[in-house]
Amino acid sequence: MVRKFYYLLQLTFFLCLSEAKSSSIQTQPQAAESFNISYIQKNVQSCSYNFVITTSCSSAKYTRDEISIAFGDAYGNQIYAARLDDPATKTFERCSSDSFQVNGVPCAYQICYVYLYRTGPDGWKPESVKIYGYNSKAVTFYYNTFIPSDTWFGFNYCSSSSSHPQPLTLLSLFVIIAISFLFSDDFY
């Protein structure tokens, strides 16, 4: 009977592993089909945001392209910064990290999406974007791909956390099955 428990334990373990694999989130940036930056809230508190954009070492030596960023939280709070580029100061050169500060209206909670916008002839390949928010932990989005021209391109993890099973749920399932098995007549 102990053997049954051992097999049940193995089955639950493999079930947890397969569930964890299937709940992985998208790790490649994608074009935003219906992204809109026109929604700006007025008469609300303003918060400061710092972010660092690292340009890949496989990007062009420099870019004259216009680069903008938009990021926000799951509650619709959005921060937008236009024209981050400045060729005079060598912004977005190959293998470089550039720091920015922007005051955002409104104050966002945990940042869960970021989109970059590029327009121009040169092309540009960011490696990562790290955002430090007022009400959130620092979050890093890994691009490492060229940004297509004239489209918002990035990540949206806002709804992914609620649509996948949580590890605690799987652990709870195991505990319930194990306890019911222990108290069944077949165990002894």
Secondary structure, DSSP 4 states (H G I P E B T S, - for coil): -HHHHHHHHHHHHHHHHHHHHHTPPP-S-EE-SS--------SS--EEEEEEEEEPTTS-S----EEEEEEE-TTS-EEEE-----GGGTTT-TT-EEEEEEEESS--SS--EEEEEEESSS---EEEEEEE-SSS--EEEE--SPPPBTSEEEEE-TTHHHHS--HHHHHHHHHHHHHHHHTSTT--
